[in-house]
């Protein structure tokens, strides 16, 4: 939902936008990531986001 709004607003104002998403839980199987896995995934995603911003 937030990504849809982000892209709509960026199109309206002629801006560039990017959404990075991380999946940490599996809805169908009920499998959940533990806290340390979740933190590692978010850390990796944050680093990637910063690299993308720095390169643009």
C-alpha distance matrix in Angstrom:
0.0 3.8 5.4 5.2 6.5 8.7 10.2 10.8 12.5 14.4 15.6 16.8 18.7 19.9 18.5 17.7 14.5 13.7 11.1 12.9 11.8 14.4 14.8 17.4 17.8 18.6 17.4 20.3 23.1 22.2 23.1 21.9 22.5 25.0 24.6 26.5 24.6 21.3 22.8 24.1 20.9 19.2 22.4 22.4 18.9 19.8 23.1 21.5 19.2 22.3 24.4 22.0 22.1 25.9 26.5 24.8
3.8 0.0 3.8 5.4 5.2 6.1 8.7 9.9 10.6 12.2 14.2 15.3 16.5 17.8 16.0 15.2 11.9 11.3 8.9 11.1 10.8 13.7 15.0 17.5 18.6 20.0 19.5 22.6 25.0 23.8 24.3 22.6 22.6 24.8 23.9 25.5 23.8 20.4 21.3 22.7 19.6 17.4 20.3 20.5 16.9 17.2 20.5 19.2 16.5 19.3 21.6 19.4 19.0 22.8 23.7 22.0
5.4 3.8 0.0 3.8 5.4 4.9 6.1 8.5 9.9 10.4 12.1 14.1 15.4 15.9 14.0 12.6 9.2 8.3 6.1 8.9 9.2 12.7 14.4 17.4 18.9 20.0 19.9 22.7 25.1 24.4 24.5 23.1 22.9 25.4 24.7 25.9 23.8 20.6 21.6 22.3 19.0 17.1 19.8 19.4 15.6 16.3 19.2 17.3 14.7 17.8 19.6 16.9 17.0 20.8 21.2 19.4
5.2 5.4 3.8 0.0 3.8 5.4 5.3 6.1 8.6 10.0 10.6 12.3 14.4 15.1 14.1 13.4 10.7 10.7 9.3 12.4 12.6 16.0 17.2 20.3 21.3 21.9 21.3 23.7 26.6 26.1 26.7 25.6 25.8 28.4 28.0 29.3 27.2 24.0 25.2 26.0 22.6 20.9 23.6 23.0 19.3 20.1 22.8 20.7 18.1 21.2 22.8 19.8 19.8 23.6 23.8 21.6
6.5 5.2 5.4 3.8 0.0 3.8 5.5 5.0 6.1 8.4 9.8 10.4 12.2 13.8 12.9 13.0 10.6 11.5 10.7 14.0 14.6 18.0 19.5 22.3 23.4 24.5 23.7 26.5 29.2 28.4 29.0 27.5 27.6 29.8 28.9 30.4 28.6 25.3 26.0 27.1 24.0 21.8 24.3 24.2 20.4 20.5 23.4 21.7 18.7 21.3 23.3 20.4 19.7 23.5 24.1 21.6
8.7 6.1 4.9 5.4 3.8 0.0 3.8 5.5 5.3 6.1 8.6 9.9 10.7 11.8 10.0 9.7 7.0 8.2 8.0 11.6 13.1 16.7 18.9 21.7 23.5 24.8 24.7 27.5 30.0 29.1 29.2 27.5 27.1 29.2 28.1 29.1 27.4 24.1 24.4 25.2 22.2 19.9 21.9 21.7 17.9 17.8 20.4 18.6 15.4 17.8 19.7 16.9 16.0 19.7 20.3 17.9
10.2 8.7 6.1 5.3 5.5 3.8 0.0 3.8 5.5 5.1 6.0 8.5 10.0 10.1 9.0 8.3 6.3 7.8 8.5 12.3 14.0 17.8 19.9 23.1 24.8 25.7 25.5 28.0 30.6 30.2 30.3 29.0 28.7 31.1 30.3 31.1 29.0 26.0 26.5 26.9 23.7 21.7 23.8 23.0 19.2 19.5 21.7 19.3 16.4 19.0 20.2 16.9 16.5 20.2 20.1 17.4
10.8 9.9 8.5 6.1 5.0 5.5 3.8 0.0 3.8 5.5 5.2 6.2 8.7 9.8 9.9 10.6 9.5 11.5 12.2 15.9 17.3 21.0 22.7 25.9 27.2 27.9 27.4 29.8 32.7 32.2 32.7 31.5 31.4 33.8 33.0 34.1 32.1 29.0 29.6 30.2 27.0 25.0 27.1 26.5 22.7 22.9 25.2 23.0 20.0 22.4 23.8 20.5 19.7 23.4 23.3 20.4
12.5 10.6 9.9 8.6 6.1 5.3 5.5 3.8 0.0 3.8 5.4 5.0 6.2 8.3 8.1 9.7 9.0 11.8 12.8 16.6 18.3 22.0 24.2 27.0 28.7 29.8 29.4 32.2 34.8 34.0 34.3 32.7 32.4 34.5 33.2 34.3 32.6 29.4 29.5 30.3 27.4 25.0 26.8 26.6 22.8 22.3 24.7 22.9 19.5 21.4 23.1 20.0 18.5 22.0 22.4 19.3
14.4 12.2 10.4 10.0 8.4 6.1 5.1 5.5 3.8 0.0 3.8 5.4 5.2 5.7 4.6 6.0 6.1 9.5 11.5 15.3 17.7 21.4 24.0 27.0 29.0 30.2 30.2 32.9 35.4 34.8 34.7 33.1 32.4 34.5 33.3 33.9 32.1 29.1 29.0 29.4 26.5 24.2 25.6 25.0 21.4 20.9 22.7 20.7 17.4 19.1 20.4 17.1 15.7 19.0 19.1 15.8
15.6 14.2 12.1 10.6 9.8 8.6 6.0 5.2 5.4 3.8 0.0 3.8 5.5 5.0 6.2 7.7 8.6 11.6 13.7 17.5 19.7 23.5 25.8 29.1 30.8 31.6 31.4 33.8 36.5 36.2 36.3 35.0 34.6 37.0 36.0 36.6 34.6 31.7 31.9 32.1 29.0 27.0 28.6 27.7 24.0 23.9 25.6 23.2 20.2 22.1 22.9 19.4 18.4 21.7 21.2 17.8
16.8 15.3 14.1 12.3 10.4 9.9 8.5 6.2 5.0 5.4 3.8 0.0 3.8 5.7 7.8 10.4 11.4 14.7 16.5 20.3 22.4 26.1 28.3 31.4 33.0 33.9 33.5 35.9 38.7 38.3 38.6 37.2 36.9 39.1 38.0 38.8 37.0 33.9 34.0 34.6 31.6 29.3 30.9 30.4 26.7 26.3 28.1 26.1 22.8 24.4 25.7 22.3 20.8 24.0 23.9 20.4
18.7 16.5 15.4 14.4 12.2 10.7 10.0 8.7 6.2 5.2 5.5 3.8 0.0 3.8 5.5 9.0 10.7 14.4 16.7 20.4 22.9 26.6 29.1 32.1 34.1 35.3 35.2 37.8 40.4 39.8 39.8 38.1 37.4 39.4 37.9 38.6 37.0 33.9 33.6 34.1 31.4 28.9 30.1 29.7 26.1 25.2 26.9 25.0 21.6 22.7 24.0 20.8 18.8 21.7 21.8 18.2
19.9 17.8 15.9 15.1 13.8 11.8 10.1 9.8 8.3 5.7 5.0 5.7 3.8 0.0 3.8 6.9 9.6 13.2 16.1 19.7 22.5 26.2 28.9 32.1 34.2 35.3 35.5 38.0 40.4 40.1 39.9 38.3 37.5 39.6 38.3 38.6 36.8 34.0 33.7 33.8 31.0 28.7 29.7 28.9 25.4 24.8 25.9 23.8 20.6 21.7 22.4 19.0 17.4 20.1 19.6 15.9
18.5 16.0 14.0 14.1 12.9 10.0 9.0 9.9 8.1 4.6 6.2 7.8 5.5 3.8 0.0 3.8 6.5 10.3 13.3 16.7 19.8 23.4 26.3 29.3 31.7 33.1 33.5 36.1 38.4 37.9 37.4 35.7 34.6 36.5 35.1 35.2 33.6 30.8 30.3 30.3 27.7 25.3 26.1 25.4 22.0 21.1 22.3 20.2 17.0 18.0 18.9 15.5 13.7 16.6 16.4 12.8
17.7 15.2 12.6 13.4 13.0 9.7 8.3 10.6 9.7 6.0 7.7 10.4 9.0 6.9 3.8 0.0 3.8 7.1 10.6 13.7 17.0 20.5 23.6 26.7 29.2 30.5 31.3 33.8 35.9 35.5 34.8 33.1 31.9 33.9 32.6 32.6 30.7 28.1 27.7 27.4 24.7 22.6 23.4 22.2 18.9 18.4 19.3 16.9 14.0 15.3 15.8 12.2 11.0 14.1 13.5 10.1
14.5 11.9 9.2 10.7 10.6 7.0 6.3 9.5 9.0 6.1 8.6 11.4 10.7 9.6 6.5 3.8 0.0 3.8 6.9 10.2 13.3 16.9 19.9 23.0 25.5 26.9 27.6 30.2 32.3 31.8 31.1 29.4 28.2 30.3 29.1 29.2 27.3 24.6 24.4 24.3 21.4 19.3 20.4 19.4 15.9 15.6 17.1 14.7 11.6 13.6 14.6 11.2 10.4 14.0 13.9 11.2
13.7 11.3 8.3 10.7 11.5 8.2 7.8 11.5 11.8 9.5 11.6 14.7 14.4 13.2 10.3 7.1 3.8 0.0 3.8 6.6 10.0 13.5 16.6 19.7 22.3 23.7 24.7 27.3 29.1 28.7 27.8 26.2 24.9 27.1 26.1 26.1 23.9 21.4 21.4 21.0 18.0 16.2 17.5 16.1 12.6 12.9 14.4 11.7 9.0 11.8 12.6 9.3 9.6 13.3 13.2 11.3
11.1 8.9 6.1 9.3 10.7 8.0 8.5 12.2 12.8 11.5 13.7 16.5 16.7 16.1 13.3 10.6 6.9 3.8 0.0 3.8 6.5 10.1 13.1 16.1 18.6 20.1 21.1 23.8 25.6 25.1 24.3 22.6 21.5 23.8 22.9 23.2 21.0 18.3 18.6 18.6 15.3 13.6 15.5 14.5 10.7 11.5 13.7 11.4 9.0 12.3 13.6 11.0 11.7 15.4 15.7 14.4
12.9 11.1 8.9 12.4 14.0 11.6 12.3 15.9 16.6 15.3 17.5 20.3 20.4 19.7 16.7 13.7 10.2 6.6 3.8 0.0 3.8 6.9 10.2 13.2 16.0 17.7 19.3 22.0 23.3 22.8 21.5 19.7 18.3 20.6 19.8 19.8 17.4 15.0 15.4 15.0 11.7 10.4 12.3 11.0 7.3 8.9 11.1 8.8 7.3 11.1 12.2 10.4 11.9 15.1 15.6 15.3
11.8 10.8 9.2 12.6 14.6 13.1 14.0 17.3 18.3 17.7 19.7 22.4 22.9 22.5 19.8 17.0 13.3 10.0 6.5 3.8 0.0 3.8 6.6 9.7 12.4 14.1 15.5 18.4 19.7 19.0 17.9 16.2 15.1 17.7 17.3 17.8 15.2 12.6 13.8 13.8 10.2 9.4 12.2 11.2 7.9 10.3 12.9 11.1 10.3 14.0 15.3 13.9 15.5 18.6 19.2 19.0
14.4 13.7 12.7 16.0 18.0 16.7 17.8 21.0 22.0 21.4 23.5 26.1 26.6 26.2 23.4 20.5 16.9 13.5 10.1 6.9 3.8 0.0 3.8 6.3 9.4 11.5 13.7 16.5 17.2 16.4 14.8 12.9 11.5 14.1 14.0 14.4 11.6 9.2 10.9 10.8 7.1 7.2 10.5 9.6 7.2 10.2 12.7 11.5 11.7 15.1 16.3 15.8 17.6 20.3 21.0 21.5
14.8 15.0 14.4 17.2 19.5 18.9 19.9 22.7 24.2 24.0 25.8 28.3 29.1 28.9 26.3 23.6 19.9 16.6 13.1 10.2 6.6 3.8 0.0 3.8 6.0 7.8 10.1 12.8 13.4 12.7 11.3 9.9 9.3 12.6 13.4 14.3 11.2 9.2 12.0 12.1 8.7 9.7 13.1 12.4 10.7 13.7 16.1 15.1 15.5 18.8 20.0 19.4 21.3 24.0 24.6 25.1
17.4 17.5 17.4 20.3 22.3 21.7 23.1 25.9 27.0 27.0 29.1 31.4 32.1 32.1 29.3 26.7 23.0 19.7 16.1 13.2 9.7 6.3 3.8 0.0 3.8 7.0 9.7 12.6 12.3 10.8 8.8 6.6 5.6 8.8 9.9 11.2 8.3 6.4 9.9 10.5 7.9 9.3 12.6 12.6 11.8 14.5 16.9 16.7 17.4 20.3 21.6 21.7 23.5 25.9 26.8 27.6
17.8 18.6 18.9 21.3 23.4 23.5 24.8 27.2 28.7 29.0 30.8 33.0 34.1 34.2 31.7 29.2 25.5 22.3 18.6 16.0 12.4 9.4 6.0 3.8 0.0 3.8 6.3 9.2 8.9 7.1 5.9 4.5 6.0 9.4 11.4 13.3 10.8 9.3 12.9 13.9 11.6 13.0 16.4 16.4 15.6 18.2 20.7 20.4 20.9 24.0 25.3 25.2 26.9 29.5 30.3 30.9
18.6 20.0 20.0 21.9 24.5 24.8 25.7 27.9 29.8 30.2 31.6 33.9 35.3 35.3 33.1 30.5 26.9 23.7 20.1 17.7 14.1 11.5 7.8 7.0 3.8 0.0 3.8 5.7 5.7 5.4 5.2 6.4 8.7 12.3 14.8 16.6 13.7 12.7 16.5 17.0 14.5 16.2 19.5 19.1 18.1 21.1 23.4 22.6 23.2 26.5 27.6 27.1 29.1 31.7 32.2 32.7
17.4 19.5 19.9 21.3 23.7 24.7 25.5 27.4 29.4 30.2 31.4 33.5 35.2 35.5 33.5 31.3 27.6 24.7 21.1 19.3 15.5 13.7 10.1 9.7 6.3 3.8 0.0 3.8 5.8 5.3 7.3 8.7 11.7 14.9 17.2 19.4 16.9 15.5 19.1 20.1 17.5 18.7 22.3 22.0 20.7 23.4 26.1 25.1 25.3 28.7 30.0 29.2 31.0 33.9 34.4 34.5
20.3 22.6 22.7 23.7 26.5 27.5 28.0 29.8 32.2 32.9 33.8 35.9 37.8 38.0 36.1 33.8 30.2 27.3 23.8 22.0 18.4 16.5 12.8 12.6 9.2 5.7 3.8 0.0 3.8 5.7 8.1 10.7 13.9 17.1 19.9 21.9 19.2 18.4 22.1 22.7 20.1 21.8 25.2 24.6 23.4 26.5 28.8 27.7 28.1 31.6 32.6 31.7 33.7 36.6 36.8 37.0
23.1 25.0 25.1 26.6 29.2 30.0 30.6 32.7 34.8 35.4 36.5 38.7 40.4 40.4 38.4 35.9 32.3 29.1 25.6 23.3 19.7 17.2 13.4 12.3 8.9 5.7 5.8 3.8 0.0 3.8 5.4 8.9 12.0 15.0 18.2 20.0 17.5 17.3 21.1 21.5 19.4 21.5 24.6 24.1 23.6 26.6 28.8 27.9 28.8 32.1 32.9 32.5 34.7 37.3 37.6 38.1
22.2 23.8 24.4 26.1 28.4 29.1 30.2 32.2 34.0 34.8 36.2 38.3 39.8 40.1 37.9 35.5 31.8 28.7 25.1 22.8 19.0 16.4 12.7 10.8 7.1 5.4 5.3 5.7 3.8 0.0 3.8 6.3 10.0 12.5 15.5 17.9 15.8 15.2 19.0 20.0 18.2 19.9 23.1 23.2 22.6 25.3 27.7 27.3 28.0 31.1 32.3 32.1 33.9 36.5 37.2 37.8
23.1 24.3 24.5 26.7 29.0 29.2 30.3 32.7 34.3 34.7 36.3 38.6 39.8 39.9 37.4 34.8 31.1 27.8 24.3 21.5 17.9 14.8 11.3 8.8 5.9 5.2 7.3 8.1 5.4 3.8 0.0 3.8 6.9 9.6 13.0 14.8 12.5 12.5 16.3 16.9 15.4 17.6 20.5 20.4 20.4 23.2 25.2 25.0 26.0 29.0 30.0 30.1 32.2 34.5 35.2 36.1
21.9 22.6 23.1 25.6 27.5 27.5 29.0 31.5 32.7 33.1 35.0 37.2 38.1 38.3 35.7 33.1 29.4 26.2 22.6 19.7 16.2 12.9 9.9 6.6 4.5 6.4 8.7 10.7 8.9 6.3 3.8 0.0 3.8 6.4 9.4 11.6 9.6 9.2 12.9 14.0 12.8 14.6 17.5 18.0 18.0 20.4 22.6 22.8 23.7 26.4 27.8 28.1 29.9 32.1 33.2 34.1
22.5 22.6 22.9 25.8 27.6 27.1 28.7 31.4 32.4 32.4 34.6 36.9 37.4 37.5 34.6 31.9 28.2 24.9 21.5 18.3 15.1 11.5 9.3 5.6 6.0 8.7 11.7 13.9 12.0 10.0 6.9 3.8 0.0 3.8 6.6 8.1 5.9 5.9 9.5 10.4 9.7 11.7 14.2 14.8 15.3 17.6 19.6 20.1 21.3 23.7 25.0 25.7 27.5 29.5 30.7 31.9
25.0 24.8 25.4 28.4 29.8 29.2 31.1 33.8 34.5 34.5 37.0 39.1 39.4 39.6 36.5 33.9 30.3 27.1 23.8 20.6 17.7 14.1 12.6 8.8 9.4 12.3 14.9 17.1 15.0 12.5 9.6 6.4 3.8 0.0 3.8 5.7 5.4 6.2 8.7 10.2 10.8 12.4 14.3 15.6 16.6 18.3 20.2 21.4 22.6 24.5 26.1 27.2 28.7 30.4 32.0 33.4
24.6 23.9 24.7 28.0 28.9 28.1 30.3 33.0 33.2 33.3 36.0 38.0 37.9 38.3 35.1 32.6 29.1 26.1 22.9 19.8 17.3 14.0 13.4 9.9 11.4 14.8 17.2 19.9 18.2 15.5 13.0 9.4 6.6 3.8 0.0 3.8 5.5 5.1 6.1 8.7 9.9 10.6 12.1 14.3 15.3 16.3 18.3 20.0 20.9 22.5 24.4 25.8 26.9 28.5 30.4 31.8
26.5 25.5 25.9 29.3 30.4 29.1 31.1 34.1 34.3 33.9 36.6 38.8 38.6 38.6 35.2 32.6 29.2 26.1 23.2 19.8 17.8 14.4 14.3 11.2 13.3 16.6 19.4 21.9 20.0 17.9 14.8 11.6 8.1 5.7 3.8 0.0 3.8 5.4 5.1 6.2 8.7 10.0 10.4 12.3 14.2 15.2 16.5 18.4 19.9 21.1 22.6 24.4 25.8 26.9 28.7 30.6
24.6 23.8 23.8 27.2 28.6 27.4 29.0 32.1 32.6 32.1 34.6 37.0 37.0 36.8 33.6 30.7 27.3 23.9 21.0 17.4 15.2 11.6 11.2 8.3 10.8 13.7 16.9 19.2 17.5 15.8 12.5 9.6 5.9 5.4 5.5 3.8 0.0 3.8 5.5 5.1 6.2 8.7 9.8 10.6 12.3 14.2 15.4 16.6 18.4 20.1 21.3 22.7 24.5 25.8 27.2 29.0
21.3 20.4 20.6 24.0 25.3 24.1 26.0 29.0 29.4 29.1 31.7 33.9 33.9 34.0 30.8 28.1 24.6 21.4 18.3 15.0 12.6 9.2 9.2 6.4 9.3 12.7 15.5 18.4 17.3 15.2 12.5 9.2 5.9 6.2 5.1 5.4 3.8 0.0 3.8 5.4 5.2 6.2 8.5 10.0 10.6 12.2 14.3 15.4 16.5 18.4 20.1 21.2 22.6 24.3 25.9 27.3
22.8 21.3 21.6 25.2 26.0 24.4 26.5 29.6 29.5 29.0 31.9 34.0 33.6 33.7 30.3 27.7 24.4 21.4 18.6 15.4 13.8 10.9 12.0 9.9 12.9 16.5 19.1 22.1 21.1 19.0 16.3 12.9 9.5 8.7 6.1 5.1 5.5 3.8 0.0 3.8 5.5 5.2 6.0 8.6 9.8 10.4 12.2 14.2 15.2 16.4 18.3 19.9 21.0 22.4 24.4 26.0
24.1 22.7 22.3 26.0 27.1 25.2 26.9 30.2 30.3 29.4 32.1 34.6 34.1 33.8 30.3 27.4 24.3 21.0 18.6 15.0 13.8 10.8 12.1 10.5 13.9 17.0 20.1 22.7 21.5 20.0 16.9 14.0 10.4 10.2 8.7 6.2 5.1 5.4 3.8 0.0 3.8 5.5 5.0 6.1 8.6 9.8 10.6 12.3 14.2 15.4 16.6 18.4 20.1 21.1 22.7 24.6
20.9 19.6 19.0 22.6 24.0 22.2 23.7 27.0 27.4 26.5 29.0 31.6 31.4 31.0 27.7 24.7 21.4 18.0 15.3 11.7 10.2 7.1 8.7 7.9 11.6 14.5 17.5 20.1 19.4 18.2 15.4 12.8 9.7 10.8 9.9 8.7 6.2 5.2 5.5 3.8 0.0 3.8 5.4 5.2 6.2 8.6 10.0 10.7 12.3 14.4 15.5 16.6 18.5 20.0 21.3 22.9
19.2 17.4 17.1 20.9 21.8 19.9 21.7 25.0 25.0 24.2 27.0 29.3 28.9 28.7 25.3 22.6 19.3 16.2 13.6 10.4 9.4 7.2 9.7 9.3 13.0 16.2 18.7 21.8 21.5 19.9 17.6 14.6 11.7 12.4 10.6 10.0 8.7 6.2 5.2 5.5 3.8 0.0 3.8 5.4 5.0 6.0 8.6 9.8 10.4 12.2 14.2 15.2 16.4 18.2 20.0 21.2
22.4 20.3 19.8 23.6 24.3 21.9 23.8 27.1 26.8 25.6 28.6 30.9 30.1 29.7 26.1 23.4 20.4 17.5 15.5 12.3 12.2 10.5 13.1 12.6 16.4 19.5 22.3 25.2 24.6 23.1 20.5 17.5 14.2 14.3 12.1 10.4 9.8 8.5 6.0 5.0 5.4 3.8 0.0 3.8 5.4 5.1 6.2 8.6 9.9 10.7 12.4 14.3 15.5 16.5 18.5 20.3
22.4 20.5 19.4 23.0 24.2 21.7 23.0 26.5 26.6 25.0 27.7 30.4 29.7 28.9 25.4 22.2 19.4 16.1 14.5 11.0 11.2 9.6 12.4 12.6 16.4 19.1 22.0 24.6 24.1 23.2 20.4 18.0 14.8 15.6 14.3 12.3 10.6 10.0 8.6 6.1 5.2 5.4 3.8 0.0 3.8 5.5 5.2 6.2 8.7 10.0 10.7 12.4 14.4 15.4 16.7 18.7
18.9 16.9 15.6 19.3 20.4 17.9 19.2 22.7 22.8 21.4 24.0 26.7 26.1 25.4 22.0 18.9 15.9 12.6 10.7 7.3 7.9 7.2 10.7 11.8 15.6 18.1 20.7 23.4 23.6 22.6 20.4 18.0 15.3 16.6 15.3 14.2 12.3 10.6 9.8 8.6 6.2 5.0 5.4 3.8 0.0 3.8 5.5 5.1 6.1 8.7 9.9 10.6 12.4 14.2 15.5 16.8
19.8 17.2 16.3 20.1 20.5 17.8 19.5 22.9 22.3 20.9 23.9 26.3 25.2 24.8 21.1 18.4 15.6 12.9 11.5 8.9 10.3 10.2 13.7 14.5 18.2 21.1 23.4 26.5 26.6 25.3 23.2 20.4 17.6 18.3 16.3 15.2 14.2 12.2 10.4 9.8 8.6 6.0 5.1 5.5 3.8 0.0 3.8 5.4 5.1 6.2 8.7 9.9 10.6 12.3 14.3 15.6
23.1 20.5 19.2 22.8 23.4 20.4 21.7 25.2 24.7 22.7 25.6 28.1 26.9 25.9 22.3 19.3 17.1 14.4 13.7 11.1 12.9 12.7 16.1 16.9 20.7 23.4 26.1 28.8 28.8 27.7 25.2 22.6 19.6 20.2 18.3 16.5 15.4 14.3 12.2 10.6 10.0 8.6 6.2 5.2 5.5 3.8 0.0 3.8 5.4 5.2 6.2 8.7 10.0 10.5 12.4 14.5
21.5 19.2 17.3 20.7 21.7 18.6 19.3 23.0 22.9 20.7 23.2 26.1 25.0 23.8 20.2 16.9 14.7 11.7 11.4 8.8 11.1 11.5 15.1 16.7 20.4 22.6 25.1 27.7 27.9 27.3 25.0 22.8 20.1 21.4 20.0 18.4 16.6 15.4 14.2 12.3 10.7 9.8 8.6 6.2 5.1 5.4 3.8 0.0 3.8 5.4 5.1 6.2 8.7 9.8 10.6 12.5
19.2 16.5 14.7 18.1 18.7 15.4 16.4 20.0 19.5 17.4 20.2 22.8 21.6 20.6 17.0 14.0 11.6 9.0 9.0 7.3 10.3 11.7 15.5 17.4 20.9 23.2 25.3 28.1 28.8 28.0 26.0 23.7 21.3 22.6 20.9 19.9 18.4 16.5 15.2 14.2 12.3 10.4 9.9 8.7 6.1 5.1 5.4 3.8 0.0 3.8 5.5 5.2 6.2 8.6 10.0 10.9
22.3 19.3 17.8 21.2 21.3 17.8 19.0 22.4 21.4 19.1 22.1 24.4 22.7 21.7 18.0 15.3 13.6 11.8 12.3 11.1 14.0 15.1 18.8 20.3 24.0 26.5 28.7 31.6 32.1 31.1 29.0 26.4 23.7 24.5 22.5 21.1 20.1 18.4 16.4 15.4 14.4 12.2 10.7 10.0 8.7 6.2 5.2 5.4 3.8 0.0 3.8 5.4 5.1 6.1 8.6 10.1
24.4 21.6 19.6 22.8 23.3 19.7 20.2 23.8 23.1 20.4 22.9 25.7 24.0 22.4 18.9 15.8 14.6 12.6 13.6 12.2 15.3 16.3 20.0 21.6 25.3 27.6 30.0 32.6 32.9 32.3 30.0 27.8 25.0 26.1 24.4 22.6 21.3 20.1 18.3 16.6 15.5 14.2 12.4 10.7 9.9 8.7 6.2 5.1 5.5 3.8 0.0 3.8 5.5 5.1 6.2 8.7
22.0 19.4 16.9 19.8 20.4 16.9 16.9 20.5 20.0 17.1 19.4 22.3 20.8 19.0 15.5 12.2 11.2 9.3 11.0 10.4 13.9 15.8 19.4 21.7 25.2 27.1 29.2 31.7 32.5 32.1 30.1 28.1 25.7 27.2 25.8 24.4 22.7 21.2 19.9 18.4 16.6 15.2 14.3 12.4 10.6 9.9 8.7 6.2 5.2 5.4 3.8 0.0 3.8 5.5 5.2 6.3
22.1 19.0 17.0 19.8 19.7 16.0 16.5 19.7 18.5 15.7 18.4 20.8 18.8 17.4 13.7 11.0 10.4 9.6 11.7 11.9 15.5 17.6 21.3 23.5 26.9 29.1 31.0 33.7 34.7 33.9 32.2 29.9 27.5 28.7 26.9 25.8 24.5 22.6 21.0 20.1 18.5 16.4 15.5 14.4 12.4 10.6 10.0 8.7 6.2 5.1 5.5 3.8 0.0 3.8 5.5 5.3
25.9 22.8 20.8 23.6 23.5 19.7 20.2 23.4 22.0 19.0 21.7 24.0 21.7 20.1 16.6 14.1 14.0 13.3 15.4 15.1 18.6 20.3 24.0 25.9 29.5 31.7 33.9 36.6 37.3 36.5 34.5 32.1 29.5 30.4 28.5 26.9 25.8 24.3 22.4 21.1 20.0 18.2 16.5 15.4 14.2 12.3 10.5 9.8 8.6 6.1 5.1 5.5 3.8 0.0 3.8 5.6
26.5 23.7 21.2 23.8 24.1 20.3 20.1 23.3 22.4 19.1 21.2 23.9 21.8 19.6 16.4 13.5 13.9 13.2 15.7 15.6 19.2 21.0 24.6 26.8 30.3 32.2 34.4 36.8 37.6 37.2 35.2 33.2 30.7 32.0 30.4 28.7 27.2 25.9 24.4 22.7 21.3 20.0 18.5 16.7 15.5 14.3 12.4 10.6 10.0 8.6 6.2 5.2 5.5 3.8 0.0 3.8
24.8 22.0 19.4 21.6 21.6 17.9 17.4 20.4 19.3 15.8 17.8 20.4 18.2 15.9 12.8 10.1 11.2 11.3 14.4 15.3 19.0 21.5 25.1 27.6 30.9 32.7 34.5 37.0 38.1 37.8 36.1 34.1 31.9 33.4 31.8 30.6 29.0 27.3 26.0 24.6 22.9 21.2 20.3 18.7 16.8 15.6 14.5 12.5 10.9 10.1 8.7 6.3 5.3 5.6 3.8 0.0
